[in-house]
Amino acid sequence: MTADDDQDRWHFDDRWYLVTAFSEVGSRDGFGLELEDVAPSPGKGVVLSAFYDDSTSRISISSKTAHPLPLDLVEQFLEEVRIRTVPRSGL
């Protein structure tokens, strides 16, 4: 992985990925992250997503691709999910 000015943009195996945070209050209530393959063109779209459900206090992970993903990329995404979605009690 290489660093970029944008901390949410990652480089793995000659591909660039972008992490996007979102919240949802419609059909489900919670917070999530999406990992999108953005470059080189054409991008492959969202490849992983994670969602923390406020009603169950559970995180679900979904793969949105049939293409193999580097293990380091998946591990980095999971660490980002742990940091940004798991509520910190007492903080």
C-alpha positions in Angstrom: 0.0 0.0 0.0 1.2 3.5 -0.7 0.1 6.7 1.0 -1.8 9.4 -0.8 -2.9 12.9 0.3 -6.4 11.6 0.9 -6.2 9.1 3.8 -9.3 7.3 2.4 -7.6 6.5 -0.9 -5.5 3.3 -1.0 -3.2 1.7 -3.6 -2.9 -2.1 -3.8 -1.7 -4.2 -6.6 -1.8 -1.4 -9.3 -5.4 -0.5 -8.4 -6.7 2.5 -6.5 -9.5 2.1 -3.9 -11.6 4.7 -2.2 -13.3 4.4 1.2 -16.6 6.2 1.6 -18.6 6.5 4.9 -22.4 6.6 4.9 -25.3 6.6 7.4 -28.7 5.2 6.8 -31.9 5.8 8.6 -34.5 4.5 6.1 -35.0 0.7 6.0 -32.2 0.2 8.5 -30.6 2.5 11.1 -26.8 2.7 11.3 -23.5 3.6 9.8 -21.3 2.0 7.1 -18.3 2.0 4.9 -17.9 1.1 1.3 -14.7 0.2 -0.5 -14.7 1.2 -4.2 -12.2 0.2 -6.9 -11.8 3.5 -8.7 -8.7 3.3 -11.0 -7.1 2.8 -13.3 -10.2 3.2 -15.5 -12.5 1.6 -15.7 -13.1 1.3 -12.0 -14.8 -1.9 -10.9 -17.3 -0.2 -8.5 -17.9 -1.1 -4.8 -16.0 -4.3 -3.9 -16.7 -4.4 -0.1 -19.1 -2.9 2.2 -19.6 -2.9 6.0 -22.6 -1.8 8.0 -23.0 -1.3 11.7 -26.7 -1.7 12.6 -27.7 0.4 15.6 -30.7 -1.8 16.5 -28.6 -5.0 16.8 -25.2 -3.6 17.5 -23.8 -5.9 14.8 -21.5 -5.3 11.9 -22.1 -7.1 8.6 -19.6 -7.3 5.8 -20.6 -7.9 2.2 -18.4 -8.6 -0.9 -19.7 -7.0 -4.0 -17.3 -8.5 -6.5 -16.5 -11.8 -8.1 -12.9 -10.6 -8.6 -10.2 -11.7 -6.2 -9.1 -9.1 -3.7 -5.6 -8.8 -2.1 -5.7 -10.1 1.5 -3.8 -6.9 2.6 -6.6 -4.8 1.1 -9.3 -6.8 2.9 -7.4 -6.6 6.2 -6.9 -2.8 5.9 -10.7 -2.4 5.2 -11.6 -4.5 8.2 -9.3 -2.4 10.4 -10.9 0.7 9.1 -14.3 -0.8 9.9 -13.2 -1.5 13.4 -11.9 2.0 13.9 -14.7 3.9 12.3 -17.9 1.9 13.0 -17.6 0.2 16.3 -19.0 2.5 19.0 -16.5 3.3 21.8 -18.2 3.2 25.2 -17.0 5.8 27.6 -15.1 7.8 25.1 
